[in-house]
Amino acid sequence: VQLQASGGGLVQPGGTLRLSCTASVFTLDNYPVGWFRQAPGKEREGVSCISRSDSSTDYADSVKGRFTISRDNAKNMVYLLINSLKSEDTAVYYCAAAVTKWFRFGCPREVYEYDYWGQGTQVTVSS
């Protein structure tokens, strides 16, 4: 496993979590990094990504205004701050890096564009 996601847990609706992603064998700021989630019975979806070059970001419409992706290059980390959690945010969250394909600018949110994945961290929103 080249990436590791952490920070999930059980949180009440309206709460906040910060997910972390780190890589053990390469430098994350060289590649676009995405956060994805997969709820039971649903397909994996891209919720946010951050580019390699200018750290531009992109978000799924369902999370805009609540999710914030960021990098800490000194720590080789990418974070996903999740505010105002809703029950529909319950899912396993994965981080991934797009290593093989070159993205000069921007970042993709499609699952198939990413080739290095972490193991996932469970986020459960429940009262």
Secondary structure, DSSP 8 states (H G I E B T S, - for coil): --EEEE--EEE-TT--EEEEEEESSS-GGGS-EEEEEE-TTS--EEEEEE-SSS--EEE-TTTTTTEEEEEEGGGTEEEEEE-S--GGG-EEEEEEE--SS--SSS----GGG--EE---EEEEE--
